[in-house]
């Protein structure tokens, strides 16, 4: 009798272990390897013209630049709490900026777009559990004609991971997908804001021409000091270090885009003469031209720069712009 009870208990524990193991297997956040995932649709990155993420809290739209097809504008509109309880409408917060290379690279996730798991025969209570019942958050990819390439309703993230439940609107299939691209796109201001103003790395630059106040100075950037660091020298002469130019370029290299001009500001800046210009040349015929502009906005001085890399004016920190433009005439005519 004891043996019988022992066998029954063993069978009970065996069945329970199998059941728990199956439940864990079904719910675990798997899917790191692409070969273990399921291809849902294959979208060529070149066919994507617009990416839209919408929710009750925000709208994030990425669209190709008409004049620079390989570059993207991202426009973010967020709603904020109203300033007073009596106000009935939320105040929008808008930002428009050029996307960094990281954004274009992230689009490769759609070629092909894979699912960690396809969840069939989902009932209403499961849609609620997955955050997909009447979801107000959606991701939409469009082609140049405005046709939908992929439309997803976005649900909850799986507990303890960024894996996200989505509903493929094309066939109403629920999928568990890697949610990295969704999470990054939601906070596009921090994930994809292009702050660099040129593609040239400072170490690639071999020569420069500085122009300001009707005067110019040509410099060379191929000589190294005793520690092996590149230094700036005059393009002609004895090859002595141009100390003031080296100090100026150290500050120049630290410049970052703080904000992008609105279309209205861009039109005004394009009609404003440049205060200074920096022409740079690197190896393999790499070139870059940067122009500085100075404006007055409500008695506040603003400094802007534009480059071939950006193809647009960006605002730079006032303190940095002020020092660079004030010191440049002395660098050119020491």
C-alpha positions in Angstrom: 0.0 0.0 0.0 2.8 2.4 0.9 4.5 1.5 -2.4 1.3 2.3 -4.3 0.9 5.7 -2.5 4.6 6.4 -3.2 4.1 5.6 -6.9 1.0 7.9 -7.0 2.9 10.7 -5.4 5.7 10.3 -7.8 3.4 10.4 -10.8 1.7 13.5 -9.4 5.0 15.3 -9.0 6.1 14.2 -12.5 2.9 15.6 -14.1 3.1 18.8 -12.1 6.8 19.3 -13.2 5.9 18.8 -16.8 3.0 21.2 -16.6 5.1 23.9 -14.8 7.9 23.4 -17.3 5.5 23.8 -20.2 4.0 27.0 -18.7 7.5 28.4 -18.2 8.5 27.5 -21.8 5.4 29.2 -23.2 5.9 32.4 -21.2 9.7 32.9 -21.1 11.1 36.0 -22.9 13.0 34.0 -25.6 14.1 34.9 -29.1 17.6 36.5 -29.1 18.8 34.6 -32.2 17.2 35.6 -35.5 17.3 32.0 -36.8 15.0 31.0 -33.9 12.4 33.7 -34.7 9.6 33.7 -37.3 9.8 36.0 -40.3 6.5 37.8 -40.7 7.1 40.2 -43.5 10.2 41.4 -45.5 10.2 45.1 -46.1 13.1 46.6 -48.0 14.5 49.6 -46.2 14.6 51.6 -49.4 10.8 51.2 -49.8 10.1 52.8 -46.4 9.2 56.4 -46.8 7.5 57.2 -43.5 7.4 55.6 -40.0 4.6 56.8 -37.6 4.1 56.0 -34.0 0.9 57.3 -32.5 -0.6 57.2 -29.0 -2.7 59.3 -26.7 0.5 60.9 -25.3 2.5 61.5 -28.5 3.0 61.4 -32.2 6.4 60.5 -33.6 6.8 60.7 -37.4 10.0 60.0 -39.4 10.0 60.9 -43.0 12.7 60.9 -45.7 14.2 64.2 -46.6 13.1 65.1 -50.2 16.5 66.5 -51.1 18.6 64.0 -49.1 16.9 60.6 -49.5 19.3 58.8 -47.2 18.6 61.3 -44.3 15.4 61.4 -42.2 13.5 64.1 -40.4 11.8 63.1 -37.2 9.0 65.2 -35.8 7.8 64.7 -32.3 4.6 66.1 -30.9 3.9 65.4 -27.2 1.0 66.5 -25.0 1.8 68.0 -21.6 -0.4 68.6 -18.5 -2.3 71.8 -18.8 -1.0 74.8 -17.0 -4.3 75.4 -15.1 -7.0 73.0 -14.1 -9.5 75.2 -16.0 -7.8 74.6 -19.3 -9.6 72.0 -21.4 -7.0 71.2 -23.9 -3.5 69.9 -23.5 -0.6 72.0 -24.7 1.4 70.4 -27.6 5.2 70.2 -27.4 6.8 70.0 -30.8 10.4 69.1 -31.9 11.8 68.5 -35.4 15.3 67.2 -35.9 17.5 65.3 -38.3 17.8 61.6 -37.5 21.2 60.1 -36.8 22.6 57.0 -38.6 21.3 54.9 -35.7 17.8 55.4 -36.9 18.5 54.2 -40.4 20.3 51.2 -39.0 17.4 50.4 -36.8 15.1 50.1 -39.8 16.9 46.9 -40.7 14.8 45.2 -38.1 12.0 45.2 -40.7 14.0 43.4 -43.4 12.7 40.9 -42.4 10.4 41.8 -39.5 10.5 38.8 -37.2 8.4 37.6 -34.3 9.7 35.8 -31.2 6.4 34.0 -31.0 3.1 33.9 -33.0 0.2 33.5 -30.6 -2.8 31.9 -32.4 -6.5 31.9 -31.5 -6.3 34.8 -29.0 -9.5 35.4 -27.1 -10.8 38.8 -25.8 -9.5 38.2 -22.3 -6.1 37.5 -23.7 -6.2 40.7 -25.7 -6.9 42.6 -22.5 -4.0 40.7 -20.8 -1.7 41.6 -23.7 -2.8 45.3 -23.7 -4.2 44.9 -27.2 -7.9 45.3 -26.5 -8.8 48.8 -27.9 -5.1 49.7 -27.9 -4.5 53.4 -28.7 -0.8 53.0 -29.6 0.1 52.0 -33.1 3.2 51.7 -35.4 2.7 52.3 -39.1 5.2 52.0 -42.0 4.3 53.6 -45.4 5.8 53.6 -48.8 6.2 56.6 -51.2 2.6 56.3 -52.3 1.3 56.4 -48.8 0.3 52.7 -48.8 0.8 50.7 -45.6 3.7 48.4 -45.5 3.2 47.3 -41.9 0.6 48.3 -39.4 0.8 47.2 -35.8 -1.3 47.8 -32.7 1.1 47.9 -29.8 0.3 46.3 -26.4 2.2 45.7 -23.2 5.8 44.7 -22.7 6.4 41.2 -21.3 7.3 41.5 -17.7 11.0 41.8 -17.1 12.0 42.5 -20.8 11.4 44.9 -23.7 9.7 42.2 -25.7 6.3 43.6 -26.7 2.9 42.2 -27.7 1.6 43.6 -31.0 -1.4 42.9 -33.2 -0.6 42.7 -36.9 -3.5 44.5 -38.5 -3.0 42.7 -41.9 -4.1 39.3 -40.5 -5.2 40.2 -36.9 -2.4 37.9 -35.6 -1.0 38.5 -32.2 2.8 38.5 -32.1 5.5 38.8 -29.4 8.3 40.8 -30.9 11.6 42.4 -29.8 10.4 45.9 -28.6 13.7 47.7 -28.9 12.9 49.6 -32.0 9.5 50.6 -30.6 10.9 51.8 -27.3 13.7 53.7 -29.0 11.3 55.4 -31.4 9.0 56.4 -28.6 11.9 58.4 -27.1 13.3 59.5 -30.4 14.7 62.8 -29.0 17.2 60.9 -26.9 17.7 57.9 -29.2 18.0 59.4 -32.7 18.8 63.2 -32.4 21.6 64.0 -34.8 24.0 66.2 -32.8 27.1 65.9 -35.1 27.5 68.5 -37.7 30.0 66.8 -40.0 30.8 63.2 -41.1 34.6 63.9 -41.0 36.3 62.7 -37.9 38.9 65.2 -36.6 41.7 62.7 -37.1 40.7 62.5 -40.8 41.1 66.2 -41.5 44.3 67.0 -43.5 43.8 70.7 -44.2 41.5 73.6 -43.5 40.7 77.1 -44.8 39.3 79.6 -42.2 37.5 82.7 -43.5 36.2 85.6 -41.5 36.1 89.4 -42.0 37.2 89.2 -45.6 40.4 87.3 -44.6 41.5 83.7 -45.0 44.0 81.3 -43.5 45.1 78.0 -44.9 46.2 75.3 -42.5 47.7 71.8 -42.6 46.8 68.9 -40.3 49.3 66.2 -41.2 52.2 66.8 -38.8 52.4 65.1 -35.5 54.1 66.2 -32.2 56.5 64.2 -30.1 53.7 62.3 -28.6 52.2 61.3 -31.9 49.2 63.7 -31.8 48.2 65.6 -34.9 48.8 69.3 -34.8 47.8 72.3 -36.9 50.5 74.1 -38.8 50.6 76.8 -41.5 50.0 75.4 -45.0 53.2 77.2 -45.9 56.3 78.1 -43.9 58.6 76.2 -41.5 55.9 73.8 -40.3 55.8 75.3 -36.8 52.7 74.5 -34.7 49.9 77.0 -35.1 49.1 77.2 -31.4 46.1 79.5 -31.6 44.6 77.4 -34.4 45.1 74.2 -32.4 43.3 75.8 -29.4 40.5 77.1 -31.7 39.9 73.7 -33.3 39.8 71.9 -29.9 36.7 74.0 -29.1 35.4 73.7 -32.7 35.5 69.9 -32.5 33.3 69.9 -29.4 30.4 71.7 -31.1 27.1 69.9 -31.1 23.7 70.7 -32.5 21.4 72.0 -29.8 18.2 72.6 -31.9 17.2 72.6 -35.5 15.9 75.7 -37.3 12.2 75.7 -38.1 11.4 76.1 -41.8 10.7 79.8 -41.1 14.0 80.2 -39.3 15.8 78.3 -42.1 14.4 80.7 -44.7 15.7 83.7 -42.7 19.0 82.2 -42.0 19.6 81.2 -45.6 19.2 84.9 -46.5 21.6 86.0 -43.7 25.3 86.4 -44.7 27.7 84.0 -42.9 29.9 85.5 -40.2 32.6 82.9 -40.9 33.3 79.8 -42.9 35.4 76.7 -42.3 36.4 74.5 -45.3 37.8 71.1 -44.4 39.5 68.4 -46.5 40.3 64.8 -45.6 41.6 61.8 -47.4 39.7 60.1 -50.2 38.4 63.4 -51.5 36.3 64.0 -48.4 35.2 67.6 -48.0 33.1 69.6 -45.6 32.0 73.3 -45.5 30.7 74.8 -42.3 29.2 78.2 -42.1 28.5 80.2 -38.9 25.7 82.8 -38.6 24.8 85.2 -35.8 21.2 86.5 -35.2 19.4 88.5 -32.6 16.1 87.1 -31.4 14.2 89.4 -28.9 17.5 91.0 -27.8 19.0 87.5 -27.4 22.1 86.7 -29.5 21.9 83.2 -31.1 24.6 81.4 -33.0 23.9 79.0 -35.8 25.9 76.8 -38.1 25.2 74.8 -41.2 27.2 72.2 -43.1 27.0 70.0 -46.2 26.5 67.0 -43.8 23.4 68.6 -42.2 22.0 70.6 -45.2 20.2 72.7 -42.5 20.9 75.3 -39.9 21.3 74.2 -36.3 21.6 76.3 -33.2 24.8 75.9 -31.1 25.5 76.9 -27.5 25.7 80.7 -27.2 28.9 80.6 -25.1 30.7 78.3 -27.5 29.6 80.3 -30.6 30.5 83.6 -29.0 34.1 82.5 -28.1 34.7 80.8 -31.5 33.6 83.8 -33.6 35.4 86.3 -31.4 38.7 84.4 -31.5 38.6 83.5 -35.2 39.9 86.9 -36.5 43.0 86.6 -34.2 43.6 83.0 -35.4 43.5 84.2 -39.0 45.6 87.3 -38.4 47.7 86.6 -35.3 
